[in-house]
Amino acid sequence: MSSSSSSVLVTGGAGYIGSHTVIELLNDNQSVVVIDNLINASYEAIRRIERITGKKVTFYKVNLLDKKALLEVFQRHSIGSVIHFGGLKAVGESSRIPLDYYDINMTGTIHLLQVMQTMDVKQFVFSSSATVYGDPPLIPIPETSPLASTNPYGRTKQFVESIIQDICNVNNSNWSAALLRYFNPAGAHPSGLLGENPLGVPNNLMPYLSQVAIGKRASLSIYGKDYPTKDGTAIRDYINVVDLAKGHLAALKKLGDSKNPTGCVAYNLGTGHGSTVLEMVQAFSNAVGRPLAYEIVDRRPGDVANLTADPTKAKTELNWEATIQLDETCASLWHWQSKNPNGLEDCPGDAPPESIICYI
C-alpha cells in the first residue's frame, strides 16, 4: 500500500473506471497522480472528480508509448504504486484493428513496467478482464479457470498478465501485483456528475441502452439470440462501477511492501450473479419507466455465452465484495444519462488548463 509520503499513479485516470477509482483513492486520503492521453476520455472527468471530492487532482497528459514523458512524471513525484487502466478496451473493435490493440495495450504497458523498474516502484494493480477466460468450462468462473481469450482485446490482457507474472517470478524481484479480472462494469457515480462517456458509438450494452433511452439512438442491437441460455441472449455479470472502484482500493491495500511482497495474484471482481441481455434491457427499462426499443442481430466475433464471476477469493483475501444491487445500478446510470444527455460534452483531447504541465 502506498504510504503517506508517496503517491499512487493512476494511468487512464480520466476514463470510466479510472475516474471512479481516483474518487475512492482521494476519499481514502491517498495522494494521487493521474495520467491520460485523453484519446478516449475528456479532461472534464478530472474537473468532475475535483467537484465530487473537493480535492485538486495532479494530472499529466501523457501517452504510454512516450516513455520519456512517462519517466519524467515518475521523476517529478514520489510514486509508490501504480494502478494501470490505460489502454483500448472494446472487444468488437479489437477484431477490426488488432495491431492498434497490441501496440497500445502491450507496448504501452511494457513502457510503464520498464519505467517502474528504473524508478524501483514495485507495487502494481492491473486492470485486466474476464475476457481472459475465453469460453470458460465452469460457471461461475474461478481464477483457476484456464486462460483462453477469444479476441485480440482479451489476448492483450492475457499476455500482459503473463508479463507481470514473469516479473514477479524473477528471484528477489520483490514485486507485488494484483491482476483484477473484472466482469461488466455498469452504472455511474451516485452524484450524477460522473459516468461512462463513450466517444462515438458505444461498444458496451449499458451506455448504448442509455443513449436509446435519452433519444440519441433509435434502438439497441442485441447480438445473438441463439446462445444456450434461458432466453437465448448472452449472460454477463454486471458490477456497479463504484463497487469496482472500491475493489481497486482494496487490492492496493493488499499489496505488500518491498520487505513483504505478495508476488502476483489474480482476483475476479464481479457480483457472482449473471444476467442475460434481455434481463438487463428490462431492468434498465424499469429504471427509465418505459420500454426501450431493441432488435436482434447476428452474434459478434469473439463473444461467448456466459461470463459470470466466482468472487469468493476477493471476498476472502481482499475483504471486498460487490454490494450495490442491479436496480440501483440501473437507476444511477439513468440519473447520470438524464443529467448529462451529451456525456461530459467536451471534445476528445479537451485541454487541461495551461497551468498544468502536459506532454503530448
N, C-alpha and C positions, 0 to 999 in steps of 0.2 A: 504494500500500500504506500502511496505517496506520503511523504512526511510534510510537516508544515513548512519546511524550508525548500521544498521542491514542488514543481508543477506537473500536472497531468497534461500531456499533449494530446489533443483530440483531432485526428485527421478527418476531413469530411464533416466537420462540426456544424456546418450551415445546412446540412441535409436533414432529411426527415427524422431518422433515428438518432443521428448525431446531435442535432439541436436539442432534442428532448433529454438526451443523456447529459449534455452540458448543463441543462437546468438542474438535474438531480445532483450533479457534482457540485455546482455552486451552492445549492441548498444544503449540501453537506459540508460547506466551508472549505472545499478543495480549491487550490489555486489552479486555474485552467488557462491553457494557451490553445487557441483554435487555429487550424489552417484549413483552407478550402480553395480550390481553384475557381469556384463559382460557375463552372460549366453547366452543372445540373442543379444549381442552387442559387439563392439570392442572398445578398448581404442583409436584406430586410429581416431575415431569420435571426441574425445577430442582434439587430435592434429590438426585436420582439423578446428575445431571451433577456436582454437588459431590462425591458419593461416588466417582465414577469418576476425576475429575481431581485430587481433593484440594484444589481451589481454590473460594473463595467466588464466587458469581455475583451481580452487581448487577442487580436485577430491579425493573421497574415494571409494575404492572397498568394498561395504557393501551389505549384503543380508538382506532384510527387516525382515526375520524370525529371525535374530540375534539382539534381542532388546538391548543387552548390547553394541554392536558395534554402533548401531544407536544412543543410548543415548550419547555415547562418542563424536560423531560428533556434536551433539547439545551442549555439554559442551565445546567443543573446539571453537565454533563460536557463535556469537550473531545472532541467527536465528530469523527473524521477521515474516516470512511467508513461506509456503510450496506449491510447485506445484508438484502434485503427478502423475507421469506416470508409475512408476514401477509395472510390472506385466506381466502375459501372455496374449496374445491378439488374438489368432486365433479361429474363430468360429468353423471350422471343427474339429480342434484338441481338442477343449474343450469337444466335444461329445465323443471323444475316451478316454480322460484322465481327467474326471471331477474332481476327487479328487485333482489332482495337481492344477487345476484352483481354487478350493475353498480354498485350503491351502495357495497358494502363493498370490492370489488376495485379499482374505478376511483376513486371519490371518496376512499377511504382512501389510495390511492397518490398521488393529486394533493395531498392534505393533506401527506403525507410529503415530497414533492418541493418543495412550497412552503416548508415549514419548513427544508428543506435549503438552499434558495436564500437564505432570510432569514439563515441562520447561516453562509453561504458554505462549505457542505460539498458537494463536487462529485465524490465517488467513490462509485459505486453499483453493486451487484451485484443483479440482479433475478432472482427465481425465476420463470422462465417455464415453458413446457411444450411438448412435442412436439405437443400438440393444435392449436397454431397452424398446423400444416401441413395440417389437414383430411384429405382423402383424397389423399395425395401421388401425383404421376405417376411418381416414381422411387424405387425401393427398392434399397439403403439411402438414406436421406434426407440430402441435403447442406443446409447452411444457406442455400444459394441457391434452394432449392425455394420456389415461390410460397406465400404465406400465405393460407389459405382455411379457417379453422376452421368446423366443422360444428355447434358447440354454444355456448351462452352462456358457459360457463366458459372455453373456448378463445378466444372473441372478447374477453373481458375481458383476457386475457393479450396477445392480438394488439394491441388498442387501446392498452394501457399501453406495449407495446414502441414503438408509434408516437409516443406522448407523449415517451418517453425519447429517442428518435431526434431528435425536433423540438428538445428542449432542447439536445442535443449539437450540433445544426446551427446554433444561434444564433452569430453572429460573436463570436469571443473569449469563448465561454462557459466554456472550459477544463474542461468536464465529461469524466469518464472513466466509461463504463458498460459492464458486461458483461451481456448477456442470455443467461441459461443455460436453454436449452431441453432439459429433461431428460425422459427417457423413463419407464419404470415402476419406481419405487423399490420395493425389496423387502429382506427380511432385517431384522436387528437388530444392536445392539452385541454384540460377542463376549462381553462380561461377563455377558450375560443380564439386565442391570439396566434396559436401555432398548430400546424397540422401538415399533412402531406401536400406538397406543392409541385406536382408533376409539370414539367415543361413540355408542351405539345400534347400528343395523345397519351393518356395514362397507360402504363403497361400492366397495372395490377387491378384486381377486381374492385376493391372498395373505392379508390379515388375515381375510377371510371363511373361506378354506380352513383357516386355523389354528384358527378357532373351531369349525369342523366337527370337526377333529382332537381338540380338547380336550373335545368333547361339548356345547358351548353351542348348536350348531345342528345340525339333522338332516342336511342335505345342502347342497351347493353348487349354485346355479343358474348354468348356463353359457348365456350369452346368444347364441344363434345357432349353428347347425351347418351353415350353407349358404354360408359365405364361400368364396371361391376360393383355398383353402389346402389343404395336404396332408391334413388331417383334417376340414376344414370349419369349424374354430374359429379365432377371430381370433388374429393374431400380434402380440406385443408384445416390446419389448426390455427385459428385466428387469435392472436395475442395482442392485447392493448399496448400501444407504444409506450405508455408511461410505465406499465409493468416491465416491459422490455428494457427500458432505460434503467430502471432500478436494478435489473439483473446485471447490467454492466458495472454499476457501482459495487454490487455485492461481489462480483468477480475481481474487481480491482482490490478490494479489501482482503480477498483471499490470498493474493499473491504474496509470497514470502520475500524477505529482504535478501541481500546477497549472501548472508550467512546461513539462511534457511530457505533456499529456493524450492519452489514447488515442482519444477520441471514443467512439462507440457501436459495440460489436462483439458479434455473436451467436455462441454456441457450443452445439453439441449435446453433451450429456453422456449417453452410452449405451455399451453394450458393442460394438455393431456386429453382434450376433447376436440374431436373433428366435426366440422360442419360441411355439408355439401354446398355447392354454389347456389342452388335454388333455395336452400335454407337461409343463406346469407342475404339473398335478394329479398326474401320475405322479412327477415329481421330488420333490414335497413328500411324497407317499405313501411314497416310498423313505426320506426322512428320518425320517418318523414310524414306519415299519416295518409299515405295514398299508395296505390300500386304503381310500380315502376316498370316501364316497357323493356322487354328483352327479346332476343331472337337466338335460336340455336344455330351454330355454325360448326364447321369441321374442327377437329382437335388441332392444337398447336404442336409442332415438333418439340419433343423433349418433355412434354407434360406427362405426369404419372397419375394413377388413380387416387392414391391416398398418401398423404404425409401428415401423420398425427404423432405428436411427441410423447415419449415417456420422460417426464421431467423429474423423476424421482431423485436422480443424482444431484441436480441443482438444489433441490429442497434439502437433501441430506448434508451436502458439503458446503453449499453457499448460504444456507438458511434463507433461501429465496423461493417464492412461488407466485404464480400469477393469481391476482385476487379480483381483478375487475371483470365483471360479467359482460356477456355479449351484448345485452340490451343497452348497457351503459356505454360500451364501446361504440355502438351504432349511434347512440344519442350524441356522444361527443363529436363524432365525425360530422353529423348533420349540423350541430351547433357551429363548428368551425366553418363548414362549407357555406352555410346560410349567412354567416357574418362576413365571410371573405369569398364572395362568388367568383372572384378572379384570382384566388390564391393570395400570394404575397404581393401581387400586382407589379412587381418590379421586373425589369427585363433581365435575361441571362447576362451575367457579367456585371450586374449592378455594382457600382464602385463604392468601396468604403470611403469614409471621409479622408481628405488629404493628410490629416494629422496622423493617420495610421500608415505605417510603412508597409508597402505592398511589393511583392515580387511577381512579375508577370512572365 
